[in-house]
Amino acid sequence: MLRKFGFSLRHARLLTHFVRRQTAPVDITGLPPRACRDADDDLILAAAVAVRWEYLVTGDNDLIALKQFNNLAIVTPAEFARRIA
């Protein structure tokens, strides 16, 4: 986070603390067949499906390219804001 997003150490620690308080582990019983151009993103898809999300809001171009996965809509933050407005 420090290099990629230019966060200070303090801000990185605050963000890490916030994320840990707001999230919970997800049991993934099995990975879907390779669905995304970036294989690491398949874990994100598997977690989203496991908890039955309606939307995956992301800036990741590999995920956005899918647009839909099972019943999961994959959208940018701007698109999500338009849909819920």
Phi, psi and omega in degrees: 000326183298308182281312186298317184251358178072026179285147170285163178301319180299313181293323177297319178294318178298316179296317178300315178299315179299312182298317180298324180285332187261357185236167178220150177297150179239132174276121178253112184285334178190146177281144174291163173304154182311116185246334188246154178299326178258110185303329178298331181288342177299329176295321178296315179298317180297318179294316180298320178291320182299325181260007176058046174295149171274322185231143166245112182262120188208160172252005183282117184297327179295321177287316181301325180300332179289325182066321183212143174215118189052236178261019184260121174273129181252114189224160173282164176303320179296317179295320179298317179299320178296319183291326183265356182290000000 
